[in-house]
Amino acid sequence: DVLNLRELVGQGKIPKSDVLVEIGLHEYREEDDMRAWINHYINGALSDHGVYITSSMRSHWGLPSLTMDAAVWKLIYKDLKKTVNIINESGLSVIESFYEPMGMHGIVVAKKK
């Protein structure tokens, strides 16, 4: 999880993983913050041939506005193109990107450059 990864990195004990899956973090971080997170934590935790799989929610995918307005926090929506750019600019190379069948979330698969 996010806190565990941050703690391990802080202790200099970065686990090297072949696959890292992160769901939902993009909706809570601005673009620059997300780039820094991926560059430092994700890049540091991936093995040389590791794969990073993530998703981001796009806006206006069908929830009534009342539901969205009632949220306690403001979500930061990113379309698939923006998510791909953030990941590419963070030191990873996108292998594949697509929307899942419902069209709510963009899925991105990336690897180390």
Stockholm file with secondary structure:
# STOCKHOLM 1.0

chainA/1-113         DVLNLRELVGQGKIPKSDVLVEIGLHEYREEDDMRAWINHYINGALSDHGVYITSSMRSHWGLPSLTMDAAVWKLIYKDLKKTVNIINESGLSVIESFYEPMGMHGIVVAKKK
#=GR chainA/1-113 SS CHHHHHHHHHTTCCCCEEEEEEESSGGGSCHHHHHHHIIIIIHHHEEEEEEEEEEEECSCSSCCHHHHHTCSSCCCCCCHHHHHHHHHTTTEEEEEEEECTTSSEEEEEEEEC
#=GC SS_cons         CHHHHHHHHHTTCCCCEEEEEEESSGGGSCHHHHHHHIIIIIHHHEEEEEEEEEEEECSCSSCCHHHHHTCSSCCCCCCHHHHHHHHHTTTEEEEEEEECTTSSEEEEEEEEC
//
